Amino acid sequence: MLRGVHDRIATELERIVTAAVRPEVSVVVSDASQVAFSDWKRELSTPVAAFVTPLSAGEGGESALIIEPALAFRIVDRMLGGTGVVAGRTAALTELEQVILGDLASRIVHTIRDGYRDLAEFSPGDPRFESIAESLDIVARHERLVTFDVKVTIGEDSGSMSFALPASRLARFAQDRLEEPDALPTPPGMARGAIEKVLLAARVEVGARLTSLRLTARDGARLAPGQIFAAPHVFAGTVEIDFNGKPAFHGAIGTNEERVALRLLGPAGISTSPPRLLRRMDDK
């Protein structure tokens, strides 16, 4: 189903870009996938020619249209009456060029929106231009994106264009179809695929805690902020990692790029040692 949608969008994009640059344009779908936002952003390098469009409240963040810089230069040069020959240009788009290309980018995004209407409706706002890849925080770091990539050929030159949308939009589409009461019977393979998409997008609560410890009844009755307790064993960063409240792994806690990180060391085992007693260190 998505292949047909993307092919129809590509055909419409051909019409829009051809009207803007005048020579006949070819737009071919090159890829459509779901990726982690952090992986998607890692592949980008400054400068970029990106048009970010805010989505309505509750739609998951922002969408982004990324145009390969050389392709952006060729398109805007032709829109200004040039030949599209921009070999060797490295300077960023001027403010005037950003406005001119931004108008085309807005039409492209709205065309994609119309193509996705039956899959995942979203409401893009006015685009803003970004040239620095690090500024593209269109969703939270842990979220996923659906990306739609096309190859655009103008004359003998070609370049890439990519659209990114929060994956939560398509997850809602799959959930709606699964809960639709009057839907026609779905072939088992398609139903399984839709269910897998929903399940893979589900959130699982993860917790990390120290191994079992205990307090005396006396200390437990006098707990107050500022107190310090110590266990009799040396802490090496080892914790128990729970999924949905159930022990699943033992691991180590640390940092990665100044963020909390967990390393899975092995499956959780059954502890045979009794909980260790915490001793209050600030008790005078």
N, C-alpha and C positions, 0 to 999 in steps of 0.2 A: 504493500500500500504506500509506504513512504517513498519507494523508488518512483512510482507514478506521480506522486505529489511533487517531488524534486524535479522530475523531467518537465512537468508543466510550468513550474516556477522558472526553470532555466529558459524555456521558450519565451516566456513573458519578459524575462530580463534581456534577452536578445533584442526584443522590440524596443525596450526603453533605452538601452545603451546605444543602439543603432541610431535612434532618433536624436540622441544627444551629440554624437560624434560624427554623424553623417555617413561615413563608409560602413559597409555591411560588417556586422559583428557576429562572432560565433561564441556562444556560451554553452559549455558542456559540464555536466556534473562530474566532479573528480573524486569526491568522497563525502560521506555523511556518517558521523559516528558520535559516540558519547564518551567524554573524557573528563578526568578530574580537572578542576579549574587550575590547580597549581601546576599540573603537567602542561596544560594549554598555555599558560602564561610563560612558562619556562622556555617554550619554543619561540617566543617572540623576541625580537631584538630592536633596540632603538636605532634609528627613528622608524616609527610606524605611521601609516596613514589610517587612523582609526576614527570611526564615527560611533559614539556611544549614545544610545537612546534609553532614557529612563522608562521603566514599565510602571503600570498603575500599581497602587497599593495592593499587596497580597499576591503579586505575580512573580516574586522571586528575585528581584534586583534590577539588573539592566541587561540590555542586549548590546551587541557590538558588531559592526561591519568593518572588517579589516581588508584594506585594499593594498596589494603589493605596491610599495612606493613608486617603482618605475612605471607600473600600470597607471597609477594615479596621475603621475606627471603627463603621460601620454594622453590620457582622457581629458584632463583639464586644458592641455595645450590645444587639442582639437576643438574643445568647446569654445575656446577663445579665438578660433579661426586659424590656428597654426596647422602644421603638417603632422604633429605628433612625434617628431624626431627630437628626443630629449637625451640622447646618449651622453653619459658622464655627469648628468645633473645629480647633485647630492644635497643641495640646499632644501630646507623644509618648505612646504607650501606656504605662500604668502597668505595674509588674511583674506584678500580678495579671492584667491584660488580656493581657500577653504570654504568660503561662502558659496562659490559656484559649484564646487564638487559636493558640498553638503546638501545642496538642493537635489542633486542626482542621487546621493546616498539615501536621502529621506524617501525618495520614490522607490528605490530598491528595497528598503526595509519594509515599506508598506505593501509592496508586491509580495514579499515573502510572508508578511502577516496575512494577506488575503489567501495565499496558497495554503497556509497552515490553519485556516479558520476552522475547518472541520476536525482538525487534529488537536490543536492546542491554541486556543484563542489568546492573544495578548494584545496590549494596547501601547504601542511605542509613542513616546513623546518627541519633542524636538531634539535632533541630534546635536551633540557637541563634539568638537574635534580634539583628538589627543595624538600627540606625536611621540610621547614617552611611554614605552611598554610598561614600566613599573607603575604607571598611574592607572592602569586598567584593572581596577578592583570592582568588577561588575557583579560578583557574587562573593559570598564568604569563602575563605580559603578551602574549607572542607567540602564545599558543594561541587556538583558536577554540571557540565555543560553539554548541550547538543550542538554539534557543529555541522554546517552545510557549506562545502567548498566547491567552487566552480573555477574552470579555466576559461578566461576571456581572451579571445583572439581578435585583434584589430589589424587587418591587412596581414603583414608578415610577422607582426609582433604579438606576443601573448604574455599573460600574467595571471596571477591568482587573486581570487576574492573569496573571503570566508565570512560567514555569518555565525555568531555564537549566541545561544539562547539558554537561560537556566533550564536544566533538565527536568526540574520539577513541573514545568508546563506540560511536557509529554507524559510524565508519570501520572498527572491528574487525568489526562486523556485515557490512559490505559485503565485507571481505576473506574472512571465513568463508564467505559464500555463494559467492564466486568459486572457492574451493578445495574446496568440498563435492563429493566424487566421485560420489555417487548422486543429485544434484539433477536435476530434470526440465530439459529443454532450455529455455533462457531466450530470449525474443524478442530480436533484435539490439538494438533500441532500449533495452530495459531493461538488457541486459548492458553496453552502452556507457555508460549512465548510472552503473551501479555501478562500472565501471572508472574513469570520470572522478572519482568521489568518492574512490576510493582514491588515485589519482594526485595529485589536488589536495591531499590530506592528507599526501603524502610529504614528507620533509625533503630539501632540497638544500643541500649544503655551499657556503657562500659565503666567499671569501677576498679580502682587499684587501692589495696589496703595492706597494711602491715600484717604480719602473722599474728595469731591470737595472743593477746596480752591480758593481764588482769590487775586489779587494784584491791587493796584491802578495803573492807567495809568502812573503816574509819576515814580513809582518804576519799573514798567515793562519796561520803556524806558531806565532805567539806570542799568539794570542787569549786574553784573560783578562777576567773581570768588572771593570768600572770603566773600561775603555778607551773613548775617544771618537773616532769617525771622522766626517769631514765630506766631502760631495760638492762638486764645484766649481760646482754650479748652485744657484739660489735655490729653496727648497721653497715651493710655493704650495698645498700640500694635495692635489696631484694624485696619484692612485693608479690601479693597474690592478685591476679587479674580476674575479675568477675564479669561475665556477660549475662545481662538480665538478672543479676543477683545470684548467679550460680558460679562457683569457682571453675575456671576453665584452664588457666595457665599460671605458672609462676614466671616471673620476669624481673627486670631491673628498671628502675626509674632514673631518668637523667634529663639532659637537655639536648636539643638539636636546633641550631640557629636561634638560641635564646628562648626556645619554646619547650614546654614539658614534653618529654618523649618516653615511650615505653618500648623495651625490647623483650620479645617473647623468648624465654629460655627453654621452655618445655611444658608439657601438660601438667595440670595441677595434680598433685598426689594426695594421698590421705595421710595427714599428720598423726603420728603416734605419740608425739611428745606433748606434755601438758602445757597450757598457756603460761608464759613467763610473767613473773611478778614485776610490776613497775614500782620503783622506789622514788619517793618524792625527794627532789634535790634541794628545794628552797625551804624545807621545813627546819625551823630553828628550835 
